[in-house]
């Protein structure tokens, strides 16, 4: 398509002339911004250099101090204004530099009700205005009028503006592919987004980062993006249906609509892993927006628990479970600790915890300020009608009072005065000056004793500083002991489905891990959930919007914890239960729980898959339980291929040959996906011996580069590749229901080409697919070519 510009379109010359006009205006604006930036930059440098020249520092009297304060503040405000101007100009320049190659991607002609002529509206990633007549040459895709492009068919149409509903008629919908200021393709569309433009976008080669989809947003995606009313959204859909892209465009839309009231620091995006965070990091900057805050759920757990435990990361948990097997005692323990039954058990345990609360003693230098029994007695004196966090807070206040009393009472004691003898001379002189001043005010005072008292309190303040922090941060509450106690008490009372011996062993292992200062990943969420209920919720008030990707991997307890941490935030959740890469039931399938946690929840389902070719989707959807609901986009490609080999050496040879074919096809990103990290490491070494240049991905990977990567499938969540080779897709490796989800996830990473190699008989999840949806190839012939 790129080799055949749409010069045959009757409006091509006029549209190219408009492109030329806009590009010329953008170039002029860029030159102007360069001048502004140079000028403001120079002003900032000069201002900083002479900042103190225009400020007279005078601290003689209170009035002089106030005058000096306001003089400094005035200078700082002037400097801040210059820096804001520079930042704004730089941001505009960056957006223009991204936009100038493709200044817009669509045009609509909209005739407002009561008007005699239609107005042409060109739509791009950002607005651009003609400075001479103050008219918009390009409208931002997030502007109210632009919604007509995504939502309406030619004919009567309307859009929602700040002043109300605006009605009219859509006369024309035209789509463009523009590169380097030249129109490569243009289409007049009757549908929302013409198949030609979408095909053009989806046929591209993948690279190492996700890009914005503003030119090809579908009507259903636009509903999600522009929803500014729902308190909670759950977007489900097949692999490659655009869930994550729509969520990021939603973030960009909200930042645009609420500019001045909402900024990127007030939005949080929970990503499945650090690699995915890097993969999506380019989307918002492409649209001229700052990246929103990103974190993994594991990051959040560690941030809350780092002073108490080393928390196992989810990838180590995954390897532990894959090695043990789906039916192992360990796997069943993980599933139970993530279940609604265990979540409810935790709620009941905390509700009846008051009589069994546990506390640590308060000590300083080996001396007891309050024993654990004293602290428990203080707790028992609080009003039992109050919630646990309020009662704990009252105990904190009493303990802080005891610390102040201890500081007063012990200042002249021998053990403190012994420490006073080691203070520097300056401390003595300072204490003597203060004591002399007090002596003048109170003649009966013993000046020498007062100086020693002051020095003693100074020593005690230093000694008590970590103790005071211990109390203020509520560390005196033995939350770990109470979580441990649940398993100690429950060891003799196995839940349904557990043999008593197995359950007792699980309880002992949990306690032993905690005693060693570590928390298994499956224990981190329930422990933090229990701790938040006892001590009070550490509410993240500044966060107004939370987006949770791959939400199918979140348990009921994890969703409860997110709701607890962000009770006032609007939530957008994205997921596909078919791509579950966790051993437990997805929390989003607990409908009663979802309704309770997220009142007003709106569910949206994306049914069409855009990432992969039609052939790949028709093959992979057979692995999904509700695969019949997945609709492929009509983009042709080769059938997925399966080769069965006799051993790992032959497998490496087949994969190396296929990787060569991928390189010849011009693929930018290729993935060889295994089930486990150990398998990935063995295969990578074998491929390197055959001369394949590759990159290993492990849990520490934070960026995706073009080329060949070898990785376990759970690290490739959410990422797409031009070509994917699934290593050892055999019956031995992939046979259980959980294996089916892993295999489905692996296969759906492929955009253009999917190949599978099996050591021995292939997985039943492959062989059960209709024969016409994939092609069997002879491994010997592959190696011989």
N, C-alpha and C positions, 0 to 999 in steps of 0.2 A: 504493500500500500504506500509506503514512504516513497517508492520510486515513481509513483503516478499521482502528482498533485491534481486536485480536483478542478483543474482549469476548465473542464467541460461544463461545470455547474454555471448556469446563466448569471448568477450573482457573484461569481468568483472574483472578477476584477474589482468590483465595488467593495467587496469584503476585504480583499487584500489591500486596497487603498486605505480602508479604515484601520487595518492592522498597522500599516505604515505610519499613519497619522498618530496612533496611540503610542507606538514605539518611539517615534520622534519626540513626542511630548514627555515620555518617560525618561529618555536620554537627557533632555533639557533639565528635567527635575533632578535627575541624579547629579548633573553638573552643579546645579544650584545647591544641592545638599552637601556636596563636597566642599563648596565655598563656606557654607554655614558651619560645617564641622570644623574646618580649619580655623575659622574665626573664633568660634566658641571655645575650641580647644586651647587657642592662644590666650583667651580671656581667663580661662580656668587656671592655666599655668601661672600667669601674671598675678592673679588674685591670690593663689596659694603662696606665691613667693612673697607678696607684700601684705599677707593677711594681718600680721600684728602691727604693721606700720600705722594703721588707722585706728588702732585700739590703745587707749591709755589705761594701763593697769594701775588702779588705785584702790587699795584695800584698807585705807586708814580709818574710815568711818563706815557705818552701815549704809548711809546714802551713797558713798563712793563705791562700796561693794555692789549695791544694786545697779548703779550707773554702769560699772564695768561689766556686770552680767549682761545687761541689755545691749551694750555695745558689741560684746562678743557674739551674742545671739543674732544681732542684726547682720553682722558680717557673715555668720554661718548661713543665714537664710539667703543672702545674696549669692553665696557660693553654691548652695543647694539648688537655687533656681537655674544657675548656669549649667550645673551638672544634669539637671532634669531636661533642659533644652538639648544638651548634647546627646543624652540617652534617647530622647524621642526622635531626633533627627537620624541617629544611627540605626534605630529600629526601622524607621521608614525607608531608609536606604537599603537595608538588608532585604526587606520585603520587595522593594522595586527590583533589586538585582535578581531575585528569584522569579519575578513575574515578567520581566521584560522579554524573555525568550518566548513565553506563551502568555500574552497579556490577558487573554480571556479564552473560555472554552465553549461558550454558548451565547446565543442571542434569542430573546423572545420579543415579539411585537405585541404589546398589550394596549388595548383600546379601553380607556377608563369609561365608565358609565357616564353618559352625557357628553362625551367628547366625540368629535367627528373623525378624528384620525388616530391611528395606533402609534404608540411611542416605542421606538426600538430600545431595548435594554440589553446591554452586553454584560455578561457575568464572568467574573474571574475569582482568583483566590483572595483578592483584596480590592477595595474601592480605589479608583483613581479619578481625580477631578481635573478638568481644564481650568487652570488658574485665571485665564483671560475672561471667560464668560461664566465661570463658576458652575459649569454643568458637569455631570458625571459622565466620563467616557467609559468607565467600567464600574459595575456595581459589585459589591462584595457578595459572595454566594450565600452569606448568612443574613443579608438584608431581607426585610419582609417581602418585597416584590419578587425576590429570587425564588421564593418557595413555589411560585407558579410554575417555574421550569421543572421542578421535581415532582409536583403533585398533579398538574392539570394536563388535560388533553386539549387540542385546539377546539375552541368553542367557548361557551360561557365559563368564566373562571372568577375566582376571588382569592384574596389573601388577607391575613390578619395583620393589621398595622396598629401602632400604639393608640391611634384615635378610634379604632374600630375596624369592622369588616369593610374592605374596599372591593367593589364589584366591577366587572367589565368583561371583555372578551379577549381570549388568547388567539391572535391571528396567525402567528408563526412561531415555530420552535425549531431552531437551527443549532447544530452542534459542530464544533471545530476540533481539529487536531492541528496545533500550531507549534512549530519548533524553530528556534532561531529567527523568529519574526516572519516566518513563511508558512502559509497555510498548506499543510500536507493533505488534509482531507476535510470535507465538510458534508454534512448530511441534514436534510430536512426531515424531522421526525414527527410521526403521529403519536407514537407511544411515549411513555415517560422519558426514558433514555433509550435512544435507538440502539438496536442490537449491533449495528456497525461500529459505533463508538465504543461500546462495551467490549466487543470482540477485539478491537484495536488495542484497548488497554490490557485485556487479559492475555493477549498473545505475546506480550513483552517478555523479555528474559528477566528473571528475578535477580536482585542484587542483595546486598547484606542488610538492607533496612526496609521496613515498611514505608510506604508513601501515602500521601493523602488521596482520597477517592472522590474529591468534590465534583469532578467532572462526570462521574458515573454513579452518583448516589441514586439508589432506587427508591421508589415511593415508600415502601415499607421501612427502609432504613431512614428515610427523611422523617417519618413519624417519630422514631426514637430520637433522632438528632434534635428535633425542635420541640420535644415535649418539655415544657417549662412549668408543668403543673403537678405531675404525679410525684408523690413523696418517695415512691420506690418503684423501680422498673426491673423486671426480670426478662432478659432477652435470651431465648434459647434458639438453637439452630444448628444445622449440620456443619461439619468441617468446611471451612472456606465460604461460609455464607455471609461474611462481612460483619460479624458481631463486634470484634475488636475495633475494626476500622470505624464503624458507626459510633462506637463509644468515644473514640478519640475525636471524631468530628463533632460529637455532642459537646465534649469539653470545649472545643474551639468555638462552637456556637454560643454556649453559655458565657464564655469569657467576652465574646463580642457583644452579646445582647446586654450584659450587665457590667460593661466596662465602667470603671470608676467605683463600682460597688462590690465587684468580685475580682480577685486576682488569682494567678496560678498557685500561689502558696496556700490558698484555701480549698484546693482540690487535691485529693489523694487517690492514686491509682495502685491497687494491689495487683502486682504481676506474679506470674507463676515461678519465675526464676530470674537471676540477674541477666542472663543472656537475652531473655525476652525484653527486659527493660531497655537494653541497648538497641534491640531490633526495632522497637517502636519509637525510639527517642527522636526520630527525624520528622515525625508527622506534624506536630504542632509548630515547630520552627518553620516548616515549609509554608505554613499559613500565617507567619508573622506573629505567632504567639509564643510566650515563654512555656517551657515544659512544665507540666504540673508535677507535684511531688509524687515520686514513685517509691514503692517498697514492696518487699515480699512479706507474706504473713509471718514467715520465720524471722525476718528482721524485727518485726514488731514484738514477737515473743521474746527474742533475745534482749531487746532494749528494755523490756519490763523485768526480765529475770536475770540479767547478766551479773548482778551483785550476789545472787544466791546460788545459781546453778550454771553448769555448762549444758546447753540444750543441744541434743542431737539434731542434725539437720535432716530435712525430709528425704534427701537423696540417699543418705546413709540408711535411713529407715527403709527406703525402697529396696536397696541392695540386700538388707537384712531379711526382708520379707520374701524377695525373689529366691534367695538362697534357701530359706526355710520351707517354702511352699505354701500354697493357698490354704491348705487344710491344717497347717501346723498349729500348735498351741500358741505360738507367737502371733500368727496372723489372726487367730480368733480373739486374742487379747486386744490387738490393735482395733479390730472391728468393734468389740464391745466398748472400749474406751471412747470410741467416736460415735456411739449410738445414742439415740434419744433416751433409751432406758437408763444408760449411765448418766446422761445429762440430768434426767429427772431425779436420779439417785443422789447426785451432788446437791441438787436443790433441797431435797428432803434432809440431807445430812447437815447442811448449813442452817436450815430452819430450826433444827433441834440442837444446835451446837453450843448455845450460850452456857449451859451448866458444865460443858466439857472444854471450855476455852483453855488454851495453853499459852503460857507467856515465858519469856526469858527474864532472868534477873537483871537488875541495873547495877553495874559495877564500875568502879574507877580505881585504878592502881591496886586491884585486888580487894578493895574495900566495898562492902555491900551498901548501896543506897536503898535498894528495895529488892527483896527476894522474889522469886517467881510466885510464891504464895502471897506476898504483899500485893503484887500487881493483880493477881486473881481476886484478892479481897477488894481492891479498889474497883475492879470491874463489877463485882457482885453488888457493890453499893450503888451502882448507877441504876437508873429507872429501867426495869425489865421491859417496859412497854416500848422503849425506843429501839430503833433498828440497830443492828450490830455496829455499823460504821460510826453512828453517833455515840454509842457507848464507848467504843474504842477511843474516839476523839476526846471524850471527857477524861478517860484514864490518862491520855497523853498530857492533858492540861495539868492533872494532879502530879504526874511525874516531873514535869518541867518545874512545877512549884517546889517539889522536893529537891531538885537540883539547885535551885536558887537558895533554898534554905541550907543545903549542904555547903554551898560556897560560903555563906555567911558564918555558919557554925564552925567550920574547919579551918578558917583562914589563919588562926593563931596556933593551931595544933603543931606538935613537934614534927610530924612527918612532912607537913607542908613547909614549915619554917626551915627544915633541912634543905628542901629544894630551893627556897628563897636565897640561901647562901650562894647559890651558883649563878644568880642573876648578874648582868653587867652593871657597871657603875652608873650608867645613864639611867637605868631603871630605879636605882636607889635615889639619885638626885631628883628624879621626877616625883617619886613618892614623898620625899622630904618636902618638896615645894608645896605639894597638895596638902600634906599634913600641917605645915606651917600656916597655910591659908585657913584651914579649918580651925586651928588653934586660936586664931584671931577672932573667929566667929563664936567659938565655944571655949572660953578660957580654961574650963575645968578638964579639957581633953588632955590625955597623955600623948604628947606629940610623937615620941619615939614608938610607942605602942601602935599609934594610928598608922605610922609609916609602915611598920611591920605587917599590920592588918591589910593595908592596901597592896603590899607586895604579895602577901599570901593569896589574896583574891585574884591578883593577876596570874599567879601560878595556877590556881585552881581553874580559872577561866580557860587557860590553855589545855589543862588536863581534861576538862569537862566538854570541850568543843566536840570531839568525836562522839561522846556519850549523848550530848544534846542532839546531835544529828541522828544518832541511833533512835532516840525517842521521837523526834520530829517526823522522821520518815516511817514511823510505826514498826520499826524492826523488832521492837520488844514483843510483838505478837508472834507467836511460834506457828506461822501458817504452814511451814513445811512439816512440823510435828503433827499438825491436825490432818493434813493430807495423808501422811504416813499412817496415822492412827486409823483412818478409814480402812486401809488395806489390812492392817493388823487385826482389826475387828471383823472384817469381811472374809478373812481367810477360811473360816469354817462354815461360811454360808455362800456356796457357789451360785452364781446366776444361772438362769435356765440355759441348758445346752452345754454346760461345763461339767466335766468329771471333777469330783472333789479334789483329787490329787493334782490334777492339772491347774485348777483354780488356786489351790494353796501355793503351788510353785510360782504362778504368775504374781501372786501377792508378795511372796518372799523376794522375787527378783526385782519388783518395783521398789520395795523398801531398801534392798541392798544398793540399787543404783543411786537412790537419793542419799544414802549414807556416804557414798563415794563422791558426792557433789555433782552428780549428773542427772539429767532428766531425759528419758526417752522422748522422742517427738510426740508420741501419742499421749504422754502425760503432761506435756507443757501446757496445752490448752485447758484441760480440766483443772490443773493446778492454778493457773492464772485466773481462770473463771471463779474458782472458789475464793482465791485471795481477794479479788475485786469485790465479791459479795461481803466478805468479812471486813475489809478495810475501807471500802468505798470505791466508787468508780473513778478512775483517772480519765475524766471526760476530755476529749480533744476538741474543745470548744471552737478553735479557729477554723477547723475543717468543716466546710459547708456542703461539699459534694464528695462522696466516696464512690469509686468505681472498682468493682471486684471482677477480675477476669478469671476464666477457668473455674467458675464458682462450683461446678459439679464436683470438684475435688475438696470442697469444704464440708466438714461434718456439721451436724446440728449444733454442737457445742461451739464450734468456730464461728458459726453465724450468730449464735447468742452473744458471743464475746464481741464481735464486731458491732452488733447493735448496742451493746453495753458501752463500748468505747466511744461510739459516735451516735449518741441518742438523738441529737438534733440535726444530724446531717441527712441530706437526701442521698439515696443509695441507688446505684445502677449496677446490676449484676448480669454477667454474661457467661453462658456456658452451654455445654452439650453433654448430656448424661452418657451418650455413646462413647465419649472420649474420656471416660473416667480412668485416671491413672492413680487411683488410691484404692485401698482394699475395703473401704467402708461404703455404706449407702450414702449417696449424696443428700445433704441436708435439704436441698431445694425440692426433693421429692416428698418431703414431709409437709403436705399442704396445710394442715392445721397449724403446724409450727410456723410456717412462712406467713400465714395470715395473722398470727399473734405477734410475731416479731416485726412485721412490716405492714401495718394497717394502710389500706389504700393501695396495696401492691397491684401494679398493672403488668400483665404478662403479654409479651410479644414473641411470636415464633417466626423465624426466618426459614422458609422452606426450600429455597434454591441455593445450590452450591455453585460458586463462581470460580474458585481457585483452580480446580482440576479440570482436565478435559472431560468430555462426555464419557469417553471410554473408561477413564479411571473412576468416575463417579458411579457408573453402572456396575462396575466390579465391586467397589468398596461398599456401596450401600447394602449389598447383600449380607455384609458382616454385621450391620446395625440391626437392632431389634425392631426399630420402626423405620427401616431403610426405605420402605415403599413410599414414605412421605417426602423423601429427598428428591428434588428435581434437579437434573443437571442442566447447565447452560449449554447451548448448542455450539460447542467449540470442539472440533474434531482433533483427534490425535491417534497415536498408535495404541493397540491393545496392550494392557499390562502383560509382562512376560514372566514365566516361571521356569526355572531350571533346577532339576534335581541332581545332586552330585553325591559322590560316594564318601567324601571326606573333606576336612577343612582345607587341605592343600589345593584340591580341585576347586573348592569354593572361592578361594583367594584368586585363582587364575581367572575364573569366570567374572568375578567382580572387577578385576583389573582391566579385562577386555571391555567390559561394559563402560567403565569409567572413561576409557579411550574413546568410545563411541559418543559419550556425552560431551567430551571435549570437542570432538569434531563437529558436533551439532551446535557449538557455540554457547553451551550452557555456562552461566556464570556461577551458579551455586549448585552443588551436588552433595547429597548426604548418603552415607552408608550407615544404616540404623540397626543396632543390635538390641538384645533384650537387657543385657547387663553391662556394667562398666568393665568387668573383667573380660567379658567376651569382646568388647570393643577394643581393649588393649591388645589382646592376642591377634585380632584381625588386623589392626593397624600395623603391628610389627610384620605380619605376613605380607601385607600389601607393600610396605616400604622395602622389603627384600626383593619385591618384584619391580621396584623402581617408581612406585606411585608416590607422588608428592601430596601430602595430606596434612590435615590439622586435627589433632585430638580435641574433643570437647569433653570436659568433665564439670563437676559442680562448681569449680572455680572460674569457669569461662564467663567473661563479662562482655564479649563482643563477638559478632559473627563476621567473618571476612569472606570475600569471594574465593571460590576454589572448592576442594573436596574436604568434607569433614566426616569424621567417624565418631559416633556418639551413641549412647543408649537412648532409646526412644523417648523416655520420660524427660530428657533434657531438650527435646525438640518441640515441646508443647507450644502451640501457637505460631510456630515459625514455618515458612514455606520454602521450598527449593525447586529449581527447575527440574531436576531429576532426583529420584530416590531409589536406592537399592536396599531392600530389606534382607539382611543377612540371616541365614539359617531359619527360614520361615517353615520349620519342620513340626511334625506332630509332637516330637519330644519337647520342643520349646514352647509351642503355642497350642494348648489343647483345652484349657479350662475357660470358664466364662470371663474371668479376669484377663486371661491371655487374649481372648477375642478383642477386648477393648484396647489392649496394648497394640495388637496387630492392626486394628482399624485405625488407631491414631497414627501409627507409623506410615501406613499406606496413604493416608489422606494428607501427608505433608507434600506430596508430589503435585507440581503444577502441570508439567508437560509429559513426563515419562516416569513410569513405575515399573520396577523389575524386582523379582523375588528369587532368591536362591535357597534351596533347602538341602541340608545334609541328611540324606535319607528321605523317607516319605514326607510329603508336604503336610502342613497343618490341615486338619479337617475344616478349619475356617476358610481356607483357600480352596480346597477341593470341593467343598459344598456349593461353590458359586457356579452359576450356569457356564457350561463349557464355552459358549460363544462370547463370554465377557473377558476371557484372558487367553493367552497363547502359551502352550508348552513348547519349550525349545530344548534342543539336545545340547547338553553341556559340552560334549566333545566337539561338536561343530562350532560352538561359541569360541572355545579355546583354539580351534584350528584356524579361525579366520584371522 
